[in-house]
Each structure stands twice: as structure tokens, then as C-alpha cells.
Amino acid sequence: MIQAIRRFFDANILGSANADDHQIQQGALRLATAALLVEMTRADAVVKAEERVAVDQALRELFEIDETQVRDLVTLAEQEVVESSSLFQFTNLIDKQFSYEQKVSVVEMMWRVAFSDTCKDQYEEYLVRKVADLLHVAHRDFIRARHRVEDQLGPL
């Protein structure tokens, strides 16, 4: 796994000779965000193809990265999720570095992944609620994010 992380950061973060702490921090934020989305796919114990597609699409749109970078990022995030003992390491980084609007976007992306299989699952809802709380997203914004996703996807 260490080699995979090193390859990802070498290729996508440190590729330029001018890589600095900010670029390294951005790579860590990408990984933390991807890990939360991957964790969402696992919340109901069944990872569905629709959920994987939703994760890839969210990461591509949020970070403006190509398919190869998405694949590498998701692979790393899956490994991080398996090896982590809690969500705190991911949410803490996002909470400290993202703006409030970016945090709401993360919550909205989690709803997109949760509803991508057109099922409302109690474990997925619990995970989004928990992450929103850890990111200090107000309950009204948590609900608004859910409604935006439901409105776009239609009846579940």
C-alpha cells in the first residue's frame, strides 16, 4: 500500500519540482474526501455498481481529474478505509481545511452516492448524518442537500 500511495502522490501531487505543502495538503484532502465516499458505498454492506459510478463521477467533478487519477484515488481511498479505525481522520482534515460550502458539497456528494442505487437505507442515512455532524454542517443544510439530490434524482 505504501508504494501505491507514493505512486499516487508522485504522479498527481509531487509531479512538479515546485510541489509545496499546499499541494501535499490538497492531495490529502482529495484522499480524505474519496475515503468518505468509499465508506458510503460500504455503509449498507453491499457495494453496488451504481454507487461506484457515483463516487467516480463526484470525484471527477469536484477535483477536475481524469479517469486514471480517479481510479488511483479510489484505490487508495479503499485501502485507507480498510485500515482506518474511524472516520475522524478523514472528517477532521476536511473540517479544518474546507470552507463551509465545500463541506456541504461533501454531504451532498454522500447523498448522491447513498441514493445512486435508488434505495433509502438507514445505515447510509446514519453515515451521512454522522459525517455532517463531524463536519459541523448545520442540520438545515444537511436536509437541504438531501432534498436537492432527491429532487434531481426523482422519486426513490
N, C-alpha and C positions, 0 to 999 in steps of 0.2 A: 504494500500500500504506500509506503514512503516513496518508492520510485514513481508511482502514479501521481502522487501529489507534486513531487519535484518536477515531473514532466509537464504537468498542467501549468504550474506556476512559471516554469521556464518558458513554455510556449506562449502563454497568454498574459502573463503579468510582467515577468522579468526579461522578456524578449529584447527589449531595447537596453542599450547601455545606460540610459538615463532613468532606469526604474528607481523609484524612491519609495519612502514609507507610505505615501498616499496610494500609490499603485498597489502595493502589497496589501494595504488595508482594504482597498476596493476588491481585490481578489478574495480576501477573507469574507467580506460582505456577500459577495456572489455565492460563495460556498455555503455560508450560513443560510441564505435565502433558499438556495436549492435544497438544502437539508430539510428545512421546514416543509417544503412542498413534497419532497420524497416521503417524509414522515406522514404527511396527509394521505398519500396513496396507501400507506400501511395501516391506517387507523382502524379500518374495519376488518383487518386480517386477510383481505383479498385484494391484491393489486391487479387492477383491470387495465386493459389496453387503452381505454378512453382516458383513464387517469394519467397514464404515462404520456399520452399525446398532449393533454392539458398542461402537464409540467413542462414539457419541452417548449410548447408554444409560449407559456408565460415567461420562461427564462429568455427565450429568443427576443420577445418583445421588450421586456424590462431592461435587459442588458445589451440589446442590439448585437448579438453574437450569432455566428453561423452554426450550422448543424454539427460540425465536428466539435466545436467548442461546447455546444450544449451537451453532446454525448459524453465528452470528457468530464464536464462539470457534474452531470447527473451520476456518472460512475463514481466519482469522488464523494459526492453527497451521500450516495447509498452506503458507501463504506463508512463514512463519518456517522451516519445514523446507527449503523450496526454497532459501532464501537463506543458511541456516546452513552452516558448514563442518565442524561436528562436533556430537556430542551433548553435549559438555561444557557449553555454555552453558545447556542445559536441566537436565542432571543436577546441575550444581554448585549451582544455585539450590535445587532440590528437596532435595539433600543437606544444605544448610545450614539450611533453614527447616522441613522436615517432621520430625515425630517418626519414630522407628524404625518404629512400627506403620503410619504413613502411607506410609512408603517401601515396606513390604511390600505394602500395598494397591495401590500403583502397579505393583509387579511382578505382582501377581495380576491387575490390570486388563490388563496387557500380555499375560498368558497368555490371558485371555478373548478378547482381540482375535485373538491368534495362532490359537486353536483354534475361533474362531467359524465358520470355513468347514469344520470337521471334518477338516482336514488337519494333519498334523505336518510342518512344513517346517524344514529345517536352518538356513536363514537367519533364520527367525523365532526359533528357539531360541537361536541365537547372539546375536541382538539382545537378547533378554530377559536372557540371561546377562551380557552386557556392561553393560547398564543396571544390573542388580542389583549387579554389582561396583562400578560408579561410585557407586552409592548406598550402598555399604558394607552391603548386605544379606547376612547370613550364608548360606552355601551350603545349610544345612539349611532355612532359611526360604524360600529360592528354590525348593527341591524341594517343600516343604510347600505353597507357593502353587500350584505346578503341579498337585500331587495334588488339592488342593481343587477346582480348576477341572475337572480330568479327572473327578473323582467326580460333580460336578454336571452335567457335560455327557454323561456316559456314555461308552461305548467310541468311540474315534476311528478 
